[in-house]
Every structure is written in C-alpha cells, then in structure tokens.
C-alpha cells in the first residue's frame, strides 16, 4: 500500500507534521484548509475564504489524481455560524450537483484570528467505468 502525500507549502505543514492531502489506494483525505491566497494574505470575508479554501482543496485533489466530483464528505469549521449563508453559497457553487455528506460546526477560533472558515474533504476515486 503506497501513501501519496501532497504539500501545499503551508508554513504549518512541517511545524505540525502533516500533509495537505494524503491518498491511500482510492481514498484521498484533505486536511483542514483555510482561505489563504497564494501571496500569503487571507481572503476577505467568509464567502471568499470558503471559495479560496475549496480552490486549494481542488488543486490538492488533482495532484493525487482525484477530482472534485470524487468528494464524498466535507467538514466545515466556522468561527461564526451566523455566516452560514456566505459559506453555504461558496460550498454550493462547487458541490451543488455533487452533494457530498457535509457538516458545519462553529468553533471558538481557528489557528489565526483572521481565519473565519476551515474546510476538510474526503474523496473516493472510482475507476473510470464506475464514474457517473
């Protein structure tokens, strides 16, 4: 069983000892992902942070050979559940037709006070003939 790891280059990966994504056989697990832009700045607002986190997740999935349509579960951590509509809109734009199982949980805070949203995703990669 080979373990494929993907790094996003986040400063926390070596400090904490984790990978952005790990694929074992046909299953991919994507770590909690926040809305950091490529220049290291934090995207503005819950909607944009969720959009950016999902872009990073999509890229990590693709690096493992998976697609966003392979996602079967998302977990969303928010610092203010009152921002549900903004977060849900960004999630729906990506997953509206895919409809993975999903949870949204309010947490006291995330690693940086500027982070409003953190998203995890799990995917199962099907053989080409099994994809619909």
Secondary structure, DSSP 8 states (H G I E B T S, - for coil): --EEEE----THHHHHT--SEEEETTEEEEEEE--B-TTS-B-SHHHHHHHHHHHHHHHHHHHTT--GGGEEEEEEEES-GGGHHHHHHHHHHHHTTT--EEEEEE-S--SSTT--EEEEEEEE---GGG--
